[in-house]
Amino acid sequence: MTAPWQARAVLIDLDGTLLDTVHELAAAVNAMCAELGQSALPTATVASYIGKGADVLVHRVLTGSLDGRAAPDQFVRAKESFYRHYRRFNGHAALVFPGVPGALADLQARGLRLACVTNKPREFTLDLLERVGLFEYFEVVISGDDTVVKKPHAAPVLAACERLEVSPSEAVMIGDSENDLLSARAAGA
């Protein structure tokens, strides 16, 4: 008889899992669009573009395609604009999903080590977690620019496990997208 599997760590995605940030991301996207002379996008469209990091979001907005790539000079200008606008909006309209603080506290009380693993750039991740009162729950934060590649690659999950000093097989990943699932599977979580 084998012993039951026991997790030692829980890795949790940020946007869409812990927080609803779509409205502030849409505000920053639409401020960028206005600055670039483009039409505003519906929040639902922006929501469909979120999940693979800020760079991919900007490319998607510029091209109107999930796999589109804007011209390099257009992308650089748009990314600078998006970052500038998102600095103003980040964390001001984000909503912590109901039950999240209690669930995080419960996981900690059970002795589980917690990491936030997101594709959001670090400069926005840490500020956002602080503003919404969730930073204190996480021993480790892995942001989209902390590894060479982002989710769905294994690297962010592997980095979190390494910093938590647990093997990927002792970790579980909680997220809201296929990218989270693929990253966890690729890492062996």
FENDA-V235739 format. One record per pair of residues at least 12 apart in sequence whose C-alpha atoms are under 8 Angstrom apart, sorted by the first residue. I is the first residue (numbers start at 1). J is the second residue. Records with the same first field share a line. If there is no record, write none. Layout:
BEGIN
I: J / J
END
This chain:
BEGIN
6: 170
7: 112 / 170 / 171 / 172
8: 111 / 112 / 113 / 166 / 170 / 171
9: 112 / 113 / 114 / 115 / 161 / 164 / 166 / 170 / 171 / 172
10: 112 / 113 / 114 / 115 / 171 / 172 / 173 / 174
11: 114 / 115 / 116 / 117 / 157 / 160 / 171 / 172 / 173 / 174
12: 114 / 115 / 116 / 117 / 118 / 173 / 174 / 175
13: 116 / 117 / 118 / 173 / 174 / 175 / 176 / 180
14: 116 / 117 / 118 / 175
15: 51 / 118
16: 175 / 176
17: 97 / 174 / 175 / 176
18: 96 / 97 / 100
19: 94 / 95 / 96 / 97
20: 94 / 95 / 96 / 97
21: 91 / 93 / 94 / 95
22: 43 / 46 / 47 / 94
23: 43 / 93 / 94
24: 86 / 89 / 90 / 91 / 92 / 93 / 94
25: 46 / 86 / 89 / 90
26: 41 / 42 / 43 / 46 / 47
27: 86 / 89
28: 82 / 83 / 85 / 86 / 89
29: 41 / 46 / 58 / 61 / 82 / 85 / 86
31: 82 / 85
32: 78 / 81 / 82 / 85
35: 81
36: 78
46: 61
49: 61 / 66
51: 119 / 177 / 179
52: 119 / 150 / 151 / 179
53: 119 / 120 / 121 / 144 / 150
54: 119 / 120 / 121
55: 79
58: 75 / 78 / 79 / 82
59: 75
62: 75
87: 124
90: 124 / 127 / 128
91: 127 / 128 / 131 / 132
92: 131
94: 132
95: 132
96: 132
101: 134
104: 137
105: 137
108: 137
113: 138 / 139 / 164
114: 137 / 138 / 139 / 140
115: 138 / 139 / 140 / 141 / 142 / 160 / 164
116: 138 / 140 / 141 / 142 / 143
117: 141 / 142 / 143 / 156 / 157 / 160
118: 142 / 143 / 144 / 151
119: 143 / 144 / 145 / 150 / 151
120: 143 / 144 / 145
121: 143 / 144 / 145
122: 142 / 143 / 144 / 145 / 146
125: 143
126: 141
139: 164
140: 160 / 163 / 164
141: 160
142: 156 / 159 / 160
143: 156
144: 156
147: 159
151: 179 / 180 / 182 / 183
152: 178 / 179 / 180 / 181 / 182 / 183
153: 182 / 183 / 186
154: 182 / 183 / 184 / 185 / 186 / 187
155: 183 / 187
156: 183
157: 183 / 184 / 187 / 189
158: 187
168: 187 / 188 / 189
169: 188 / 189
170: 189
171: 189
172: 184 / 189
173: 189
END
